[in-house]
């Protein structure tokens, strides 16, 4: 999916959880959702963001770990991550694959 990193004002409703994010050489692992997450910058200023379920087993190399507080909102799907004193906003702004008909 294509994701914008532009800040947004926080709506009053959302679901918040705390997690650890493990950074690997290729992406990161959200331990709460057990998802591997990959991000790649795009030329239009957005970011390609892909999530896949984390396979059972061991991640061979962890380069960094951070605690994060994640708040998820819906319509459009968006979320923010608070890591220490930094806040990161994510808003889904498109899809890179055509929808199946």
Backbone bond lengths (Angstrom), bond angles and torsions (degrees), N, CA, C in turn:
res aa  C-N    CA-C-N  psi(-1)  N-CA   C-N-CA  omega(-1)  CA-C   N-CA-C  phi
1 X - - - 1.446 - - 1.515 108.90 -
2 X 1.294 115.96 156.07 1.452 122.22 178.19 1.526 107.99 -96.42
3 X 1.324 116.88 131.98 1.458 121.80 -173.30 1.519 109.68 -127.92
4 X 1.336 116.46 134.21 1.459 122.78 174.42 1.522 108.62 -92.06
5 X 1.321 116.98 144.02 1.460 121.87 179.50 1.525 112.18 -104.55
6 X 1.336 117.06 12.73 1.461 120.99 -179.53 1.525 110.85 -68.67
7 X 1.337 118.08 136.94 1.474 120.35 177.56 1.529 111.01 -61.49
8 X 1.324 116.30 148.90 1.462 122.11 175.38 1.513 108.42 -135.01
9 X 1.343 115.73 157.23 1.463 118.88 177.41 1.521 108.35 -77.04
10 X 1.317 115.77 139.79 1.460 120.76 -175.98 1.520 111.15 -73.86
11 X 1.347 117.31 121.48 1.458 118.58 171.53 1.525 109.32 -69.20
12 X 1.307 116.64 163.69 1.467 119.86 -175.58 1.521 112.63 -72.01
13 X 1.323 118.23 -26.46 1.456 120.44 -176.60 1.519 110.67 -105.38
14 X 1.300 114.85 141.78 1.456 121.12 177.98 1.511 109.31 179.51
15 X 1.294 115.99 163.52 1.457 122.09 179.16 1.525 108.09 -109.55
16 X 1.339 117.44 124.42 1.460 121.85 -175.17 1.523 110.37 -115.53
17 X 1.316 115.42 139.10 1.464 121.14 173.31 1.524 109.05 -143.23
18 X 1.317 116.20 159.51 1.458 121.68 176.03 1.515 108.32 -107.74
19 X 1.323 115.93 143.34 1.452 120.79 -175.92 1.516 110.13 -150.72
20 X 1.297 115.10 171.72 1.459 121.38 169.10 1.514 107.17 -110.37
21 X 1.319 115.78 138.88 1.454 122.21 176.35 1.529 106.71 -109.18
22 X 1.322 116.65 124.04 1.459 122.21 177.83 1.520 108.26 -103.53
23 X 1.320 117.45 125.00 1.458 121.73 -178.91 1.519 109.84 -97.51
24 X 1.325 115.77 126.15 1.458 122.32 178.03 1.520 107.47 -109.79
25 X 1.305 117.58 -179.05 1.459 120.10 178.48 1.515 113.31 -68.51
26 X 1.332 118.14 -24.21 1.464 121.33 -175.59 1.514 114.40 -107.81
27 X 1.299 118.62 -15.72 1.457 121.34 -176.66 1.510 109.93 -178.43
28 X 1.327 115.15 -143.78 1.454 119.29 179.88 1.520 109.29 -147.72
29 X 1.330 115.65 162.16 1.456 122.17 179.88 1.521 108.09 -120.68
30 X 1.341 116.91 125.44 1.454 122.22 172.57 1.524 105.78 -92.33
31 X 1.334 117.18 111.43 1.462 120.18 -175.00 1.524 112.95 -69.78
32 X 1.327 118.65 -25.77 1.470 120.93 179.36 1.529 110.80 -69.60
33 X 1.321 116.04 -47.87 1.466 120.38 -178.16 1.528 112.27 -89.16
34 X 1.334 117.31 -11.89 1.462 124.09 -176.83 1.525 110.63 55.38
35 X 1.344 114.93 46.99 1.455 121.27 179.41 1.522 110.05 -118.90
36 X 1.334 115.79 138.37 1.458 121.43 168.39 1.518 106.72 -82.41
37 X 1.314 117.47 132.11 1.460 121.35 -177.04 1.529 108.95 -123.72
38 X 1.323 115.12 132.19 1.455 121.83 179.33 1.518 108.48 -120.87
39 X 1.332 117.22 138.24 1.461 121.55 178.09 1.521 109.09 -131.26
40 X 1.343 115.01 137.46 1.454 120.49 178.23 1.520 108.58 -141.32
41 X 1.341 118.32 126.85 1.468 120.28 179.57 1.529 111.47 -64.65
42 X 1.333 116.00 143.93 1.459 122.74 176.64 1.519 109.46 -110.54
43 X 1.314 116.77 160.41 1.465 120.85 -177.35 1.529 113.02 -69.23
44 X 1.346 118.95 -18.22 1.463 121.35 -179.01 1.528 113.04 -88.17
45 X 1.342 117.64 7.44 1.460 120.93 178.82 1.512 113.99 92.98
46 X 1.330 116.83 -10.12 1.464 120.50 176.19 1.525 109.42 -90.02
47 X 1.306 115.69 -178.04 1.460 122.13 -179.36 1.522 108.32 -128.32
48 X 1.334 117.04 135.63 1.456 120.83 171.55 1.517 106.57 -79.38
49 X 1.338 117.49 124.19 1.463 123.56 -175.81 1.515 107.76 -125.49
50 X 1.315 116.69 122.27 1.463 120.83 -179.45 1.518 109.21 -128.17
51 X 1.326 115.87 137.78 1.460 122.26 177.24 1.520 108.85 -122.83
52 X 1.315 115.80 137.75 1.454 121.37 173.48 1.523 108.04 -136.22
53 X 1.325 117.69 148.87 1.464 119.09 178.43 1.530 110.68 -59.47
54 X 1.320 115.27 141.18 1.455 120.53 -179.71 1.525 109.16 -74.56
55 X 1.342 117.16 124.71 1.461 118.41 179.02 1.525 110.87 -70.10
56 X 1.321 115.57 153.78 1.459 119.02 175.22 1.523 109.00 -65.41
57 X 1.296 115.57 146.76 1.454 120.00 179.46 1.515 110.79 127.52
58 X 1.285 114.54 -161.04 1.460 120.94 -174.21 1.516 109.49 -112.19
59 X 1.323 116.58 136.40 1.456 121.43 170.77 1.522 105.64 -81.86
60 X 1.330 116.84 124.38 1.463 119.22 -169.19 1.522 114.26 -71.96
61 X 1.318 118.85 -35.44 1.463 119.47 -177.29 1.526 110.50 -135.20
62 X 1.310 115.02 123.07 1.461 121.83 173.96 1.522 106.34 -115.03
63 X 1.328 116.68 122.22 1.457 120.74 -177.09 1.522 112.97 -96.36
64 X 1.314 116.78 -23.38 1.464 120.23 -176.80 1.523 108.13 -161.74
65 X 1.312 116.59 150.10 1.461 120.73 175.66 1.520 108.81 -135.88
66 X 1.334 116.50 143.32 1.465 121.62 179.34 1.521 109.13 -138.97
67 X 1.311 114.97 147.14 1.460 120.37 169.92 1.518 107.44 -87.42
68 X 1.328 116.80 138.78 1.459 121.01 -178.84 1.521 109.59 -138.57
69 X 1.325 115.00 147.62 1.463 122.11 171.31 1.526 105.86 -109.04
70 X 1.319 116.36 117.60 1.459 122.25 -174.35 1.521 108.99 -110.46
71 X 1.335 116.52 129.94 1.464 122.11 174.52 1.518 107.63 -116.98
72 X 1.331 116.93 123.90 1.459 122.39 -179.57 1.519 110.49 -105.71
73 X 1.328 115.47 138.18 1.460 123.14 177.14 1.523 107.44 -123.77
74 X 1.331 117.12 167.27 1.457 120.30 178.56 1.518 109.98 -126.25
75 X 1.312 114.91 164.87 1.476 124.60 173.80 1.517 114.25 53.48
76 X 1.293 120.99 81.08 1.458 126.62 -8.11 1.524 110.43 -75.61
77 X 1.331 116.11 160.70 1.467 118.30 179.45 1.525 108.80 -60.93
78 X 1.319 115.03 125.10 1.455 120.23 176.87 1.514 108.86 -154.83
79 X 1.308 114.62 159.17 1.457 119.69 179.48 1.510 109.29 -155.59
80 X 1.328 114.88 162.10 1.457 119.75 174.65 1.511 107.96 -128.86
81 X 1.323 115.44 149.18 1.453 122.51 177.72 1.516 108.00 -121.98
82 X 1.325 116.52 127.69 1.461 122.08 176.50 1.522 106.51 -107.49
83 X 1.325 115.48 116.48 1.463 122.28 -179.73 1.521 106.76 -123.43
84 X 1.327 116.03 106.75 1.464 119.32 -175.29 1.513 109.37 62.93
85 X 1.331 116.96 -124.24 1.467 120.84 179.20 1.528 112.38 -99.57
86 X 1.323 118.09 9.60 1.462 121.81 -179.72 1.528 110.13 -105.15
87 X 1.345 115.74 143.10 1.464 122.16 178.42 1.527 107.91 -121.56
88 X 1.331 116.35 130.29 1.457 122.52 178.67 1.523 108.36 -119.15
89 X 1.344 116.86 131.75 1.466 122.72 -179.59 1.526 109.35 -109.83
90 X 1.327 116.52 141.15 1.456 122.94 178.08 1.527 108.49 -133.13
91 X 1.338 117.44 129.78 1.462 122.52 175.94 1.522 108.28 -133.03
92 X 1.323 117.46 126.58 1.460 120.77 177.64 1.521 107.89 -68.04
93 X 1.332 116.69 125.34 1.465 119.76 -177.82 1.520 112.20 -122.99
94 X 1.309 118.25 3.74 1.452 119.35 177.92 1.512 111.81 169.75
95 X 1.312 113.84 178.88 1.455 120.82 178.98 1.513 108.16 -127.40
96 X 1.306 116.84 141.23 1.457 120.24 178.68 1.518 112.45 -91.16
97 X 1.323 117.14 -7.81 1.461 120.80 178.08 1.521 108.78 -116.05
98 X 1.332 117.79 140.53 1.467 119.32 179.68 1.520 111.03 -65.98
99 X 1.326 115.86 146.83 1.465 120.62 178.14 1.520 109.58 -71.60
100 X 1.327 115.21 141.80 1.465 120.95 178.64 1.528 109.37 -74.86
101 X 1.333 116.83 138.37 1.466 120.61 178.07 1.500 110.89 -115.80
